[in-house]
Amino acid sequence: MGPEELGGIVDRVVEKLSSSLPESLRSALIHLVKVARAIASGCYKPGAGTIAAVAGALLYFLMVVDLVPDFIPIAGWLDDAAVATTALSLLSLDVDELDCD
């Protein structure tokens, strides 16, 4: 996956973010978006596994029908939150200290 494709995924995730999401999911997604933007801009150059984890977690969030479909209240977001937080835990960096602006 190239920077342009990752940038397109980020744009779609940002469009879908809303205040109605549980805070844990929203926070994890905001961190993943920050990492994805850093990768897409070339500021952060991780290995292929990290790129796959970040892109995979963001794509999973975008899927309406996944392990627990998003139209099921609350439970539909729990699996998204689990995937996003797992992807963040795999990163070997402190996302808050990622400075690519």
Secondary structure as UniProt FT lines:
FT   HELIX           3..16
FT   TURN            19..20
FT   HELIX           23..41
FT   HELIX           48..62
FT   TURN            70..71
FT   TURN            73..74
FT   HELIX           75..90
FT   HELIX           95..97
//
